Amino acid sequence: MSETSTQQSATRQAGTTQDGLWLRLLGRRFVAPALLIVLSVLFFAPGVTQVPPLDRDEPRFTQATKQMVETGDYVDIRFQQEARHKKPVGIYWLQALAVEASGLGADAPIWVYRLPSQIGALLAVLLTYWCTRAFAGPRPALVAGALVAAALIVGVEARLAKTDAALLATILAAQGALARIWLSRSAEALSRLRRWGLPALFWIALAVSVLIKGPVGPMVVGLTLVALCLWHRELRWLSRLRPLFGLPAFVLLVAPWFVAIYIQTDGAFFAEAVGKDLLGKVATGQESHGAPPLTHLAAALATFWPLPAFALLALPRVRRSLRMPAVVFALCWILPSWAVFELTATKLPHYTMPLLPAVALLAAILLAAEGPVPGRGWRYAAAALLVIPAIGVAAANFVAPAVFGVWPSPPGAVIAALALVPALAATRLMARGEAFRSLPPTLLAGLLLVVATWAFTMPALSPIWISPRLADAVRASAGCAAPEVANVGFNEPSYIFLQGTDTRPSSAAEAAAFLREAPAGACRVAVVEGREEAAFLAALGGYGEAQAPSALRVSGFNINGGDELDFGLYRATDLTR
């Protein structure tokens, strides 16, 4: 019997001693993937159509994609007139494909641009199951996939039209193929699938990851590969990756766009993306996101929820399980890349997300293995990691509205409070060391918190959604279908995306001239932030003084600057001479 088959058999036998009835019924080969699809939809869909574009990264991506669709230029990446040379083109192509497939054109709502992230997150859950199945039966694989579906950070990225959910899926595809190739290193004869199919998947997934987010995918996969070679002091198995076939195929997939963007920008893309963005993140804390080492570990206790509780309960079993292939592979996946992320100066919570499925795999495999129940200290600490973030998210559904001066959403508040019931039930089971039995109430608590937060509380925080309210106010007051707009003092990417590519970020004097010099009957609107209004009215000179008190007002809270903002909307047709 092979090493993998022995491990899967032991895992199945051990699982019967602590699995709940739910896992014995649902942890079956064909049932588990279907259940994970349902779980993914339930966890990722709420709020995706209700929550407006979230500044600043998401609308930067979607606006650049919007301009690709508008212009038909699918090589260069631009935000209005500014070159956006930070990430490769992959995610923009995926978003453009979603927009074109929707039939709604460049003005498609934000949820259309979010579809690649939704699909990427769903694929990441299924690929976590597939990765775990390389080492164990359907039950631990179901647990691992469910923990990824429920993780807070995965849910956030599933709702943002940016790179990270799609990147996660590509890394998991490559790692799943790598795991199977590595496990077959001692086999004499291989099926055609293992000889060619898995290497092809490995290199294609790696190439797509580069087109989506540059070196991150190759770094995670490459460090895993190096660590596996060092662990076993063996290199011969690398030939099973078919590098003589794979490397040329990788270059063939990646090179055309990189050559095209080099020619089109005369090398400026690489100077910006590598010289400033990538190396800047490594060496300095870009955009005030610098933090000391171990910050990622501390943040993951919340952002990976509910996974840290299960991982902590499994931790005492790691040392005596170092001969298990699953443990070796997961550690080689986690440790080298985590060290790199901790040593990198710029730190954001989603940076470590490519390692989250490896933690889920490790926790599920170890908790399914034979072994004593962890001591009281481990169990109580795991229970605390389970309940404290749940209470925090539930409380946020009450606190956030109060901070921004609005009443809590009644459905959001009620559902968030109800989520504490299964959360406390799960905590009680976790404190007794019954990790798998605690998972269903944990998932129920997580789902209720997701619905409360994303479907009700966040859309109801109207003061922070300045951009959609401004865009709606302009459309309502302009008196025409496609007004020309100049904005002063507020250039958030979400507003540009919602108002239109032709929106003109302006100074007070420029906006005044924009209205003053409008041709007769022109449909022009100036959106002027309150701190710029005096200069704007002064620049108007003899124009508009009598109309100033009647300017339409919109106010709100800018979460990026932390400022209360108030805007006046002025129309060219209102000016008197």
Secondary structure, 3 states (H helix, E strand, C coil): CCHHHHHHHHHHHHHCCCCCHHHHHHCCCCHHHHHHHHHHHHHHCCCCCCCCCCCCHHHHHHHHHHHHHHHCCCCCCEECCEECCCCCCHHHHHHHHHHHHHCCCCCCCHHHHCHHHHHHHHHHHHHHHHHHHCCCCHHHHHHHHHHHHHCHHHHHHHCCCCCHHHHHHHHHHHHHHHHHHHHCCCCCCCCHHHHHHHHHHHHHHHHHHHHHHCCHHHHHHHHHHHHHHHHHCCCHHHHHHCHHHHHHHHHHHHHHHHHHHHHHHCCHHHHHHHHHHHHHHHHCCHHHCECCCCHHHHHHHHHCCCHHHHHHHHHHHCHHHCCCHHHHHHHHHHHHHHHHHHHCCECCHHHHHHHHHHHHHHHHHHHHCCCCCCCHHHHHHHHHHHHHHHHHHHHHHHHHHHHCCCCCCHHHHHHHHHHHHHHHHHHHHHHCCCHHHHHHHHHHHHHHHHHHHHHHHCCCCHHHCHHHHHHHHHHHHHCCCCCEEEEECCCCHHHHHHHCCCCEEECHHHHHHHHHCCCCCCCEEEEEEHHHHHHHHHHHCCCCCCCHHHCEEEEEEECCCCEEEEEEEEEHHHCCC
